[in-house]
Amino acid sequence: MAARILPAARDDLREAIRYYRNVNPPALGKRLAVRVLAAFMESVSLVQSMPRTRPEHPDIPGARYVILAGFPY
C-alpha cells in the first residue's frame, strides 16, 4: 500500500530535523537529526506494510498514524 505524507506531517518532520540539527555539540545534533529521519522512514514503512494495525487519526478520517520511536513526534 502506498503512503501519502500529509503536508502537516512533512512540516513537522522538517521542524524536528531543524531542531535536532541545532543541538550542541554539532556532531550530536547531526546524529539526532539522522535518527529522527530514520525513525520517520521506519514508521512510514510500518504503516505501508500493515496499515490496519495503526490507529486511525482522530481528526482525519481514513488516515493512520504512528508515534516515532524515541522521539516526541
Secondary structure, 3 states (H helix, E strand, C coil): CCCCCCHHHHHHHHHHHHHHHCCCCHHHHHHHHHHHHHHHHHHHHHHHHCHHHCCECCCCCCCECCCCCCCCC
